[in-house]
Amino acid sequence: MSKKYSIEVPLYSYSLNQLDRFNRLPDVAIRVFGGIPDSPLHGGRFNYTLDGQFLWDRFLFRMGRPQLDRVSDKFFRTVRMINAKGIPFHAVLTNLFVEANDLQDSALKPIRKLAELGETYGVRNGVIINNRVLEDRLRHDLGNRLAYFGSCTKYVAPDRILTPRETMTMYRADCRQYDAVIFTPQDSRRESLLKELALESQQKIIVIANTYCSNGCNCYDHYAYISRQNKISMLKMSDFKVLFEAGQFVLARLFNCGAVKHCFFPINIRKTVRMQLRAGIVHFKLGRGIGSGKLKELVELIRCQETKSAL
């Protein structure tokens, strides 16, 4: 990576012109991440949210084949245009529960196409991953045609919240086998941990700039719920069941989820990002959702840090 800093942003959150303008800055490289439409391998966000796409002829969550074809066509057109500007795309393949029988050609074909698009435009597209079965298959089939990133969803456990020392050990191990690892939202706020690993593996660390998940929340529950939902195709899902289960999930975590607070109070990334820069972090991610529109502010904070360093 020739530029000092990188920022990863959600698909469809910025126009192509905006991405291109920021990517032309001398010290900042832009990356884009998102989910392959209706993929059972996707786990970062619900498939039915479509990474923010709006369909005028869709009622709730379920969709028909013509609608899904339109969404998929737009996805690959958009990735093609992003790659043509020299910006890599990272597919979020973070379903916790991928099994061998999920690795059908219909699920793997879009990933092969992403590798081909990257090669066509001279960039290296990648996958954000947390499942060994899927990772082994992709490394066998595609090798270094893709970049591989350890997802923040790897560093959780179903029965308890892992300590920073435990996740630190996991990050260290994964820095040796991935192009980079993405810290959990909670660890992205821990200055001493960031400093320690930045001294060892600065180029292998990506932190979340708009982190807001509470320290008392076990994010495994969130990731597992989304993973299970995404195993059901949008062509077959029940709108009523989605609404009912979502209501149950939210109510059970209403007073413990950091996202609830920030639905009412805007997120301020300045304090967090300044700390991350002090700790030696150079690679950032704007997670989808609250605060994802802070790219301009994040770039300004980075450039301000560079100005101070030059004095």
C-alpha positions in Angstrom: 0.0 0.0 0.0 1.7 3.2 -1.2 -0.4 5.7 0.7 0.1 6.1 4.4 -3.5 6.1 5.5 -6.6 4.1 4.3 -10.3 4.5 5.0 -12.9 1.8 4.3 -16.4 3.0 3.8 -19.8 1.2 3.2 -21.1 0.5 -0.3 -23.6 3.1 -1.5 -22.8 5.5 1.3 -21.0 8.0 -1.0 -21.2 8.8 -4.7 -18.5 7.6 -7.0 -17.4 11.2 -7.5 -16.9 11.7 -3.8 -15.0 8.4 -3.4 -12.8 9.3 -6.4 -12.1 12.8 -5.0 -11.0 11.5 -1.6 -9.0 8.7 -3.2 -7.0 11.3 -5.1 -5.7 12.8 -1.9 -1.9 12.2 -1.6 -1.9 10.3 1.7 -5.4 8.7 1.9 -6.5 5.5 0.0 -10.2 4.7 -0.1 -11.6 1.2 0.2 -15.3 0.1 -0.1 -17.0 -2.8 1.7 -20.4 -4.4 1.3 -22.5 -7.5 1.1 -23.1 -9.6 -2.0 -26.9 -9.5 -2.5 -28.8 -12.4 -0.9 -25.6 -14.3 -0.1 -25.9 -16.9 2.6 -22.2 -16.2 3.3 -22.9 -12.6 4.3 -23.1 -11.7 8.0 -22.2 -8.1 8.6 -25.7 -6.7 8.1 -29.1 -8.2 7.2 -29.3 -9.2 3.6 -32.7 -7.6 3.4 -31.3 -4.1 4.1 -29.6 -4.2 0.7 -26.7 -2.1 1.9 -29.1 0.9 1.8 -30.6 0.4 -1.6 -34.2 1.4 -2.0 -36.7 -0.5 -4.2 -39.9 1.5 -4.9 -41.8 -1.7 -5.7 -40.9 -3.6 -2.5 -43.3 -3.8 0.5 -41.3 -5.2 3.4 -38.4 -7.7 3.4 -39.3 -10.4 0.9 -38.6 -9.9 -2.8 -39.2 -11.6 -6.1 -36.6 -12.8 -8.6 -36.9 -9.7 -10.9 -36.2 -7.4 -7.9 -33.3 -9.5 -6.8 -31.8 -9.5 -10.3 -32.0 -5.7 -10.4 -30.3 -5.4 -7.0 -27.5 -7.8 -8.1 -27.0 -6.0 -11.5 -26.6 -2.7 -9.7 -24.2 -4.3 -7.2 -21.8 -5.5 -9.9 -22.1 -2.3 -12.0 -21.2 -0.3 -8.9 -18.2 -2.5 -8.0 -17.0 -2.3 -11.6 -17.2 1.5 -11.5 -15.4 1.6 -8.1 -12.6 -0.7 -9.4 -12.3 1.4 -12.6 -11.4 4.3 -10.3 -8.6 2.2 -8.7 -10.6 1.6 -5.5 -10.7 -2.0 -4.1 -13.9 -3.6 -3.0 -14.1 -5.9 0.1 -17.0 -8.4 0.3 -18.3 -9.0 3.8 -18.5 -12.8 4.1 -18.9 -13.0 7.8 -21.7 -15.4 8.4 -20.7 -17.3 11.5 -22.4 -20.5 10.5 -21.1 -21.3 7.0 -20.9 -25.1 6.4 -19.6 -27.1 3.5 -23.1 -27.5 2.0 -23.3 -23.6 1.8 -20.4 -23.5 -0.7 -22.5 -24.1 -3.8 -21.5 -22.6 -7.1 -24.3 -20.0 -6.8 -22.7 -18.7 -3.6 -19.1 -18.8 -4.9 -19.6 -17.5 -8.4 -20.1 -13.8 -7.3 -16.8 -14.1 -5.3 -14.9 -15.4 -8.4 -16.4 -12.5 -10.4 -15.1 -10.0 -7.8 -11.6 -11.5 -8.2 -11.9 -11.1 -12.0 -13.1 -7.5 -11.8 -10.2 -6.6 -9.6 -7.8 -8.2 -12.1 -9.4 -6.3 -15.0 -8.9 -2.9 -13.4 -5.6 -3.6 -11.7 -6.8 -3.6 -8.1 -7.0 -6.5 -5.6 -10.5 -7.0 -4.3 -10.8 -8.8 -1.0 -13.0 -10.6 1.5 -13.7 -9.9 5.1 -14.0 -13.3 6.7 -14.4 -15.2 10.0 -15.3 -18.8 9.0 -12.6 -21.4 8.5 -14.6 -23.6 6.2 -15.2 -20.7 3.8 -11.7 -19.3 4.1 -10.1 -22.6 3.3 -12.3 -23.0 0.2 -11.5 -19.5 -1.1 -7.8 -19.8 -0.5 -7.8 -23.1 -2.3 -9.9 -21.8 -5.3 -8.7 -18.2 -5.6 -5.4 -18.0 -3.6 -3.8 -14.5 -3.8 -6.2 -13.2 -6.4 -8.1 -11.9 -3.3 -7.0 -10.0 -0.2 -8.1 -11.6 3.1 -9.2 -9.6 6.2 -9.9 -11.0 9.6 -13.4 -9.7 10.6 -14.1 -8.0 13.9 -16.8 -10.7 14.2 -14.1 -13.3 14.8 -13.1 -11.9 18.1 -16.1 -12.8 20.2 -17.4 -15.9 22.1 -21.0 -17.1 22.5 -20.9 -17.5 26.3 -19.1 -14.5 27.5 -17.4 -11.2 26.6 -13.7 -11.8 25.8 -11.1 -9.7 27.7 -8.8 -7.3 25.9 -5.9 -9.7 26.6 -7.8 -12.6 25.0 -8.6 -10.6 21.9 -5.0 -9.2 21.8 -3.7 -12.8 21.5 -6.1 -13.5 18.7 -5.2 -10.4 16.8 -1.5 -11.2 17.0 -2.1 -14.7 15.6 -4.3 -13.4 12.8 -1.9 -10.6 11.8 0.4 -13.4 10.6 -2.2 -14.9 8.3 -4.3 -12.1 7.0 -3.6 -9.0 5.0 -5.1 -7.1 7.9 -7.4 -7.6 10.9 -10.3 -5.4 11.9 -10.5 -4.7 15.6 -13.8 -5.0 17.5 -15.8 -1.8 18.2 -14.8 -2.0 21.8 -11.1 -2.7 21.2 -11.1 0.2 18.7 -11.5 2.5 21.8 -8.7 1.0 23.9 -5.7 3.2 23.5 -3.2 1.0 25.4 -4.1 -2.0 23.3 -3.9 0.0 20.0 -0.5 1.4 20.9 0.9 -2.0 21.8 -0.2 -3.7 18.5 0.5 -0.7 16.4 4.2 -0.9 17.5 4.3 -4.5 16.4 2.0 -4.6 13.3 0.9 -1.1 12.3 0.1 -2.1 8.7 -2.0 -5.0 9.7 -4.5 -3.2 12.0 -7.8 -1.6 10.9 -9.9 0.1 13.6 -13.5 1.3 13.6 -13.7 5.1 13.7 -17.4 5.4 14.4 -17.4 2.8 17.2 -20.3 3.0 19.6 -21.0 -0.6 20.8 -21.0 -0.7 24.6 -18.4 -2.6 26.6 -21.1 -4.6 28.4 -22.7 -5.9 25.2 -21.7 -9.3 23.8 -21.6 -8.6 20.1 -21.7 -12.3 19.4 -25.5 -12.3 19.9 -25.9 -9.6 17.2 -23.6 -11.4 14.7 -25.2 -14.8 15.3 -28.7 -13.4 14.9 -27.8 -11.7 11.6 -26.0 -14.9 10.4 -29.0 -17.0 11.0 -31.3 -14.6 9.2 -29.1 -14.4 6.2 -29.2 -18.2 5.7 -32.8 -17.6 4.6 -33.1 -16.3 1.0 -35.0 -13.0 0.6 -37.0 -14.9 -2.0 -38.4 -17.2 0.7 -38.5 -15.3 4.0 -41.6 -14.4 5.9 -42.2 -10.7 6.5 -44.2 -11.4 9.7 -41.5 -13.7 11.1 -38.8 -11.1 10.5 -40.7 -8.4 12.2 -41.6 -10.6 15.2 -38.1 -11.9 15.8 -36.5 -8.5 15.3 -38.9 -7.0 17.9 -37.9 -9.7 20.4 -34.2 -9.2 19.8 -34.3 -5.4 20.2 -36.5 -5.4 23.3 -34.1 -7.9 25.1 -31.2 -5.5 24.6 -32.9 -2.1 24.7 -31.0 -0.9 27.8 -27.6 -2.4 26.9 -27.0 -1.5 23.3 -24.9 1.5 22.5 -26.8 2.0 19.2 -30.0 2.8 21.1 -28.4 5.9 22.7 -27.0 7.1 19.4 -30.4 7.0 17.8 -31.1 10.1 19.8 -27.6 11.6 20.3 -25.3 12.1 17.3 -22.1 10.3 17.3 -18.9 12.4 17.6 -15.9 10.6 16.2 -13.3 13.3 16.9 -12.2 12.2 20.4 -12.0 8.6 19.3 -10.1 9.2 16.1 -7.6 11.6 17.7 -6.8 8.9 20.3 -6.5 6.3 17.5 -4.1 8.6 15.6 -2.0 9.1 18.7 -1.8 5.4 19.2 -0.2 5.1 15.7 -3.2 3.8 13.8 -3.2 4.5 10.0 -6.0 2.2 8.7 -9.6 3.1 9.5 -13.1 1.8 8.9 -16.4 3.6 9.0 -18.9 1.0 9.9 -22.3 1.0 8.3 -25.0 2.8 10.2 -24.6 5.5 12.8 -21.6 7.8 11.9 -21.0 6.2 8.5 -21.3 9.6 6.9 -18.2 11.0 8.7 -15.7 10.5 5.9 -15.0 14.2 5.3 -14.5 14.7 9.1 -12.2 11.7 9.3 -10.1 12.9 6.4 -9.8 16.3 8.1 -8.6 14.7 11.3 -6.0 12.6 9.5 -4.7 15.6 7.5 -4.6 17.7 10.7 -2.5 15.0 12.4 -0.1 14.9 9.4 0.3 18.7 9.6 1.2 18.5 13.2 3.7 15.7 12.6 5.4 17.8 9.9 5.9 20.7 12.3 
